Amino acid sequence: MWRAQMATTLPTPPKIGMVSLGCPKALVDSERILTRLRSDGYGLSPDYDGADIVLVNTCGFLDSAREESLEAIGEAIAENGRVIVTGCMGHEAETIRARFPGVLAITGPHQYEAVVGAVHEAAPMAPSPYVDLVPEAGLKLTPRHYSYLKISEGCNHRCSFCIIPSIRGKLASRRPDAVLREAEKLVAAGTRELLVISQDTSAYGLDLKHARWPWKGGEARAHMTDLARELGRLRPEGEDLWVRLHYVYPYPHVDAVVPLMAEGLITPYLDIPFQHASPRILKAMRRPANEARVLDRIADWREICPDLTIRSTFIAGFPGETEEDFDYLLDWLDEAQLDRVGAFRFEPVEGAAANALPGAVPEELKEERYARLMEKCARISAARLRARIGSVRRVIIDVSDGEGGATGRSEADAPEIDGEVHLRDAPGLAPGDFVDVRIEDADEHDLFGVPVGPDNSLLPPS
């Protein structure tokens, strides 16, 4: 006789909401926190109303970012009431509690265990053996086809305008085999673009004394060049995989990475935050000041890899910056011809050594210099993009409208921060697809084109 079986009813797990602020490195922290919580059985909520706990991952790099973080905490408390704060502002717990005494817990940057422990305490949940809720590659806040890959925490530099070392500590590199295993899982799960990030990618492995670990029957060395080479080798046979290097400090060994780009192993793209060009200002910033040698190296890199894209950031209105210093920077940019440039106005961040420097630049002059800098960079960008008209570029698709239009990026474009490639007559494409595109037009930031076949002819209509 058959015995009736009673269905097992699983309790509804607590749901977690996440507000993630700041840079891609903080975004990776948020992904890791959510991955761990999801593996513990927690649900996720896209809004305040459905969340049992709201996590706010804060940014404290600039005073404006700190204020944005405080506003986000206030909004989460007003809309939900049960808030845990983590991230770069975690070291300012007294400031946060003075303004928001109802915050449940506060933890510092990359303190994953502490965040998870605080969630367990605030919203306990019995584990269930019946379900496995976490994909092999973990949970992501980015589209499936690209992923940020953090290779280290912290920084050993003491730039006078920056407080990151006091927030995130000294350089702490991940073992290369651990980085490569994570990358391998991401690629297996559908990632077609790996964006390598850290506070100082060029310094990777320095704290590990560039030691070697077993990997795939051989060894992987904790060094940027070796890691980049191994990441490029993860490309699935017959498929594309872009490996993009961000936050690269111009150490001498960067020269050894450019040939890997020329070989097609690594995406020909370098994100190098030069910050300024005037030797006097660079010295005050505690940055390398041999700008003439930098120009020579840029020329050498482009000789080795003509398709190389260089993006950078600069600070306008740094204390002591004279009109002569600023004009020097503009002339340097004319010579360097950088492809992508971002800039920000100097802000006196609490705790930064630059605050004590003489010669503060008035806000009106700071704003005027910022505008001139951006105008100069826009002209350079527009000219360099116009030079691509008529060429064929490999493009990864980010968005398709389903009606023949699509938007993607070339190898020269990192997601969210650089330009885009807008396609016409491009039906049937989906995010993550790669397609060759003939460039037909350009503006200051973006390219416009049409997909072509292997022989560079237009594709037939579908």
N, C-alpha and C positions, 0 to 999 in steps of 0.2 A: 504494500500500500504506500502510495506516495505521500510524503509529509509536506504540507504547505510550508514554503519558505517565506520568511519575513524579510522584506527589503531593509537594507541598512540605510538609515538616514544620517547623512553626515551633517554636523553642525555648520552653520554658516561662519566662515572665518572672519576675523576683523579685517577691515580694509584700510589700506594706507594711501594717503595722498602725498604727492611730492611737488614742491616748488623748488626748481633748481636754477640758481643764479650764477653768473660769472662765466668763466672761460671753459673751453672744452675739457680741461683737466678736472674741473669741478663736475662737469657732466659725467665723466667716467666714474668719479666717486659716487654720484647719484645712482648710476647704473649698477655699480657693485653693491650698494646698499639695498636697492630694490631686488637684485638677484638673490641676495642672501635671505631677505625677508620672504620672497616668494618661495624659495626652497624650503623655508620653515612653515609654509602653508598659508601665509597671509594673502589676502586679496588686494587688488589695486583699485583705486578710485580715481576717475578723471576729474572729479569736482569736489568741492568742500563738503557738500551735503551728504555725499555717500561715504565719507571717510570717517573712520573711528579715531585715527591719528593723522595729523598733517606734519610732514617733515619739511623744514625749510633749510635748504643747503645754501649758505650765505657766501657772499664775496666781500672781502675787505681790502682789496688792492688800492682803491682810491676812496677819498672821502665821499665822492658822489655814489660809488658802489656801496659803501657802508650805509648811506642813507637809504638807498634803494632796498637793501637787505632789511633794514629796520622797518621800512614801510611794508615789505612783504610779510614780515612777522606780524605786524599789527593787523594787516588784512586777514591773515590766516586765523588769528585769535578772534577777530570780529565775526568772521564767517563760520568758524568751526569751534574754536575754544580750546581744543586739545592739540597742543603744538609742541614739537621737539625741534630744537635748533641745532644745526651742525655746520661744519665748514669753516672758512677762514675767519669769521667773526667769533668763532667759539672761544678764542682766547680773551674776548672782551665780555665774559659772562656777567660781570658786575654791571656793565653798561646796559646789557640786554635785560637783566632782571630788574634793574632800577626802572626801566621804562615799561617792561612787560612782566610783572611779578607772577603772572599765571602760567608762564612757560613751564612745561613739565620737566624738561631736561635740556642741558646744553653740552655739546661735545665739540672738540676741535677738529681741524682738518684731517682727513684720511684716518679717523679713529672709527673704523668700521665696526669693530666688536662693541665699542661703547654705544654706538647708535643702535645697533641691533638689540643690545641688552636693555637699553632704555625703552625700546618699543615693546619688548617682551614684558617688561615690568608694568608699563602703562596699559597695555592691551594684551594680557596673557591669552594664550590659545593652546589647547591640547593638540599635540601632533597627531596626524592621521596616517596610518600605513596604507590607505587605500588609493591614494592619488599621488602622482608625480607631476608637479606643476611647473617645473623649470626646464626649459630647453637646454640642450648641451652647451650652447654658446652663452647662456645667461640671458637676462632681460636687457633690452636696449631701448634707449630714448631717441635713437636715430633710425632712419630708414634701414631696411634689411640689407641694402646693397653697399652701404659703407659703415665703417666702424672706427672709432678712436681706440688706439692701442697705447696705453700709458706704460712707459718703460722704466720710469724712476719717479721718485718724489724729491722735493727739496732742492736746494741750490747752494753751492759753495761761494758764489760771488757776493759781493757786498756793494752793489751799485747804490749810489747815494740817494737815488729817487725811489728805491724799492724797499718794501718791508717783507717781501715773500720769505726770505730766509728766517726771519723772526717768527713768521706764522707757520711755515711748513718745515722748518729745520734744514739741516745740511743734506747734501746729496745722499740719497738712499736708492741704489739701483736694484732692480729686480734681476733675479738670475736669468740668463739668456734662455735656458731651456724652458723656464716657466713662461717667459714672454712668447716664445715660439709655439708652445703648446696652446696658449690662448689664441694666438693668431691662426693656428691650424684649425681650431674649432670654429672660429669665426668664418674662415674661408669655406669650411665644410657646410656651414649653415647658410651660405649664400652671400657672404661679404665679397665684394669685388673691388673694394678700395679700402686699404688700411691707412689710417692717418696716424702716424707715429708722433706722440706728444710726450712732453715732460716739461720741467722748468728749464732744463738745459740739456737738450738731446745730445749735443756734441760731447758732453762730459760723461755720458753713459759708461758705466763700468769702472770709472776711476776709483771709486771707493771699494770696489771688489778687486782692485789691483789687476784688472783685465784678466781674471782667472778664466779657466775653461771648464765646461761641464759636458758630460756625455750627451750626444744628440744624434739620433738616426744612424747609429753605428760609427759615428765619428765624434767630433767635439764642436762645441759652440763657444766662442770667446766673448766675454763681456766687453765688447768694444763696438762703437757705433758702426764702423765700416763693416765688421764681420756680421753684426746683427742685421744690417741693411741687406747684405748679400744673401743671408739665409732667409730673410723674409721674402725677397724676390724669388727665391727658389720654391716657394709655396704655391706658385701659380699652377692651377690645374692644367693638365695637358689640353692643348687646343682652346684654352679660354684666356681671357684677359684678367690681369690682377694689377692694380695700381698700388704702389707703396709710396706714400707721400711723407716727406720729412718736415716737421714743424719745429720751431723754437731752436734753430741751429745756431750756436755760438761759433763765430768764424775761427775756430782753432786751425792750426796747420793741417791736421789730418782730414779736414773737410775736403781738401784737394783730392784725396784718395776715393771719395764717394762719387765725384763727378764722372769718372770713367764708367762706373756701374750704371749711371744714367745713360751715357752714350751707348752702352751695350744693350739698353732696353730692359735691364734687370730692375731698375728703380725708376720711378717717375721723375722726369727731369724738372724738378721743382725744389727750390730751397727757400725756406722761410727764415730769414736772418734779421733779427731786430737790431739794426745798426744804431738807432736812437738819435744820432747826430753825425756831423762830419767835421766840424771845427775841432782841431786838436785841443784847444783850450777848454772847450765845453766838454769834450769827451773825457778829459782829465778830471774835470770837476764832477762828472758823472761816475768816475772810476770805471771807465770803459777803455778798451784798447784804442789808442790814439794815432796809430800809424795809418791814416786814411789813404795816403798815396799808395801804400802797398795793397790796401784793399781794392783800389781801382785796378791795379795790375792783376790781382788774383781774379777779379770778375772778368777781365779781358781773357785771361788764360782759361777760365772755366768755359766761357762761351766759344773759345777756339776748340776745346775738346768736345763740347756738347752744344752745338748751335741752337738746339731747341730749348735750352735751359731757360726756365722762368725763375726770376728772383723777386720775392716779395719782402717788404720790410715795414717797419714802423719807425716813426720819428716823433720827438717831443718838441713842441714849439713853446718858446717863452721860458726856458730853463733859467734859473737864477744866474745872473751875470751875463746872459746872452746879449751881446751888442748887435747893432745893425750889421757890423762887419762880420760877426760870427754867422748871422742869419744869411747874409748874402753868400758867404762861403758855402753854406749848406745848399743853397739854391744852385750855385755853380757846380757843386759836386754832383747834384742830382742830374744836371745836364750831361755831365760826363758819364755817370754810372748808368743812366738810362734803365732804371729799375722798372720792371713790368707792372708790379702791383705795390701800392704804397698806402698805408694807413697812418694817421697821425692823431695825436691828442695834445691838448693844451696842458702844460705843467700844472699839477695840483699839489699843494703841500700836504702830503699824507702824514698823519700823526705817527711819529716814530722814525720818520725818514731823515737821514743825515742832511739831505739837501735843504731842509727847512732852515738850517742855520747859515746857509751860504748868503753872502751879501749880494746886492744888486737885483732884488726882486723886480721882475718885469711887470709893469702895470697891466691890468686886465684888458684895457682897450687895445694896447699894443700887442698883447699876447693874442687877442682875437684877430687882429689885423694880420699878424704873421702867420697864424694858422690858416687863414683864408688864402694868403699868397702861396703858402706851401701846397695846399690842396689844389689850387688852380694850376700851379706848375706841374704837379704830378698828374693831374687830369690831362693836360696837354701832351705829356710824354706818353701816357697810357693810350690816348686816342691815336697818336701817331704810330705806336707799335702795333696796335690792333689793326689799323688800316693796312699795314704792311702784310697782314695775313689774308687779305681779300684775294680770292683766287686759289688759295691753297686748300688742301684737304686735311682735315683734322679728325683724330679719333675722339669720340664724344661718349660719355656715359650719361644715360638718360635718368633724370630725377623725377620728371613729371610728364605725363601724357594726358591731353585733354579728351582723347577718344574721338576726336573729329579731324585728325590729321596734323594737329599742332603738338609740339613737344618742346620741353626745355631740358637742357642737360649742361654738362661742363666738359671742357677740354682738359688736357693734362695741365694746362696753365691755371686752372681754377679749382681752389679748394672750396668745399661747401660752406655756405653762409657768409664767407668773408671776401670772396673774389667775385669775378663776373660770371656770366652765364652764356650759353649758346642757345639761341632760339631757332627752332626748326620749323619749316613749312613742308607741306606734302610729306608728312612722316607718319602715316597710319600704321597701326599694328605694333607700335613700340610700347614697352613697359619699363617701369623703373628698374634700373640695374642692367638694362641692355646696353651693349656697345654698338656704335654705328659710325661709319666714316661719313664726314660731312664736308661738302664744298662750301667754303665761306664766301658769302655774296656781299655782305655789308658789315659795318662796325660803327659803334659809337664810342664814347669815352670809356665804357666799362665792359660792354657786351659785344658778342658776335652774332651774326644772323646767317643762316645757311640752309642747305637742303641735303638730305641723305643721298649718297652715291653708292654704286656697286663696286665690286673688286677692280673693275677697269676704269673707275672714276666717272662712269656714266650715270645719268639720273636713273633712279629705280623706277620700274614701271608701276603705274597706279594699281592699288590692290582692289 
